[in-house]
Amino acid sequence: MIHNQVEILSLTKACQIAKERGHQELQAFSDSKILIKMIHSKGQFNDADLNKNMQRLRYILQDFTSFKCYHILRESNKEAYYYANKGCLLIQGDLRINEGEPEKICIP
């Protein structure tokens, strides 16, 4: 699973939770320019799983009266970057990490 897929799945889960809690408007912040471009794109991608995950996200986003996604710098988003990498490594089954130390992720 690629990093972008993990970010899409995370955003999808956040949207599901927001929907369950009755929110009508949603704002998301990401340090991934690629993710933001993918969200705003109406096209298909070369990866079948990526297409499936984007389709699911787009379907959920239809339930909101407003959705905006903003780009922020990765340097301003170290904690989220830490958890995104941790999620990728967990899914890949290769997690070697020093808990509580976001700057010390070990990616083999």
C-alpha positions in Angstrom: 0.0 0.0 0.0 1.4 3.4 -1.0 1.6 6.4 1.4 -1.1 8.2 -0.6 -3.6 5.4 -0.1 -3.0 5.5 3.7 -3.7 9.2 3.6 -6.9 8.7 1.6 -8.1 6.0 3.9 -7.4 8.2 6.9 -9.3 11.1 5.4 -12.1 8.7 4.5 -12.3 7.6 8.1 -12.2 11.2 9.4 -15.1 12.0 7.0 -17.1 9.0 8.3 -16.7 10.1 11.9 -17.6 13.7 11.0 -20.7 12.5 9.2 -21.7 10.3 12.2 -21.4 13.3 14.5 -23.7 15.3 12.3 -21.2 17.8 10.7 -22.3 19.4 7.5 -19.1 21.3 6.6 -15.6 19.9 6.7 -12.1 21.3 6.3 -9.1 19.1 5.9 -5.4 20.0 6.0 -2.7 18.0 4.4 1.0 18.4 3.7 0.6 16.2 0.6 0.2 18.2 -2.6 -0.4 15.0 -4.4 -3.3 14.0 -2.1 -4.9 17.4 -2.6 -4.6 17.2 -6.4 -6.1 13.7 -6.2 -9.0 14.8 -4.2 -9.8 17.7 -6.6 -9.2 15.5 -9.7 -12.2 13.9 -11.3 -10.1 11.4 -13.3 -9.0 7.8 -12.7 -5.6 6.6 -11.5 -3.4 3.7 -12.7 -3.9 1.8 -9.5 -7.2 -0.1 -9.0 -7.0 0.1 -5.2 -6.4 3.8 -5.4 -9.4 4.2 -7.6 -11.6 2.2 -5.2 -10.4 4.2 -2.2 -10.9 7.6 -4.0 -14.4 6.5 -5.2 -15.3 5.7 -1.6 -13.9 9.1 -0.4 -15.8 11.0 -3.1 -19.0 9.2 -2.2 -18.7 10.2 1.4 -17.8 13.8 0.6 -21.2 14.1 -1.3 -22.9 14.1 2.1 -21.3 17.4 3.2 -22.6 20.8 2.2 -19.1 22.0 2.1 -15.7 20.4 1.9 -12.4 22.2 1.6 -8.9 20.7 1.6 -5.9 23.0 2.3 -2.1 22.4 1.8 0.2 23.0 4.7 3.9 22.7 4.9 5.3 19.3 6.2 7.5 21.2 8.6 4.3 22.5 10.2 2.8 19.1 10.3 5.4 16.8 11.9 3.0 15.0 14.2 0.6 14.0 11.3 3.6 13.0 9.2 4.8 10.8 12.1 1.4 9.0 12.3 1.1 8.7 8.5 4.4 7.0 8.3 3.6 4.8 11.3 0.4 3.7 9.6 2.2 2.9 6.4 4.8 0.8 8.2 2.1 -1.0 10.2 0.2 -2.0 7.1 3.5 -3.1 5.4 4.3 -5.2 8.5 7.6 -3.5 9.0 7.4 -1.1 11.9 10.5 -0.2 13.8 9.8 3.0 15.7 10.7 4.7 18.9 7.4 5.6 20.5 6.9 9.2 21.4 9.7 10.4 19.1 8.2 11.4 15.8 11.6 12.5 14.4 13.1 9.0 14.9 11.0 6.8 12.6 13.1 4.1 11.1 12.1 3.3 7.5 14.0 0.3 6.2 
